[in-house]
C-alpha cells in the first residue's frame, strides 16, 4: 500500500514511552521529531491541555505531539519508576485497553522502555522488574532504550587507564570497551531471562548533543514491527533516516 494512503487510513504512529524520571525520554523524542521545542499535550477527547496534566491520574492517556512531526503521537508513563501497584496497574490497563481498540489508528503500535545508564551501579527498579516479569504486551512490540549510554564511557576509560593504556588511546577505545562491558553486564543478562523480554534493545549515547543521531533507534523500531502496514507507516513518518525510507521503498 502507498505510504500516503496508509497515513490517510491510519493517521499517526502511536508509541508508549516508559521510564524513570530523568531518563532522557523527552530529549530522545525531540531528536526523533527533529526539534528542540516541547510537545503539545492533548487529552483523550482531543482538547489541548497544559503539560501539568501529564502528572495527573490519567496522564498516560494524554497525547504528546511535536508540531515538527505530528505523524507521531507519544504517551508517557510518568511516575512508573516508583514501582507502586497503582502506577503499574495503570500501565497494564492502558496497554490492555489500547490492544482492544478496533481501529488500528487507536491501537498502541510500539513501546519504548527507557533505562538510563548513568545509574549503571543501581539495580533495576521495582517498576522495571514488574514490567518485564508480569506485563504481557501481547502483539505490541517492546524495545529497551539504554539512554545516557555515554556514562559508561567514563567507566571504560578508567578501566583502560588502570591497565596502563595511554590517556589518548583510552579515550579513543572507551566507547568500544564500554559496549564490550555492557554485552556481558547485568542489564542484558536480566532481560534475557525474564518471562516477557523485549524484542530488542538499542544503546543511545550523547543524545543531549545538538548533532545526536537516532538512526539506529529508527531502524530497530522498524525491524520489530511484524505488521507490514504499520512498518510502512512508521518508516514513512520518521524523517531522520532517509536511507531506511529508500530501503523499504525498494523492498516493496
Order of alpha helices (4+ residues) and beta strands (2+ residues): alpha-beta-alpha-beta-beta-beta-beta-alpha-beta-alpha-beta-alpha-alpha-alpha-beta-alpha-alpha-alpha
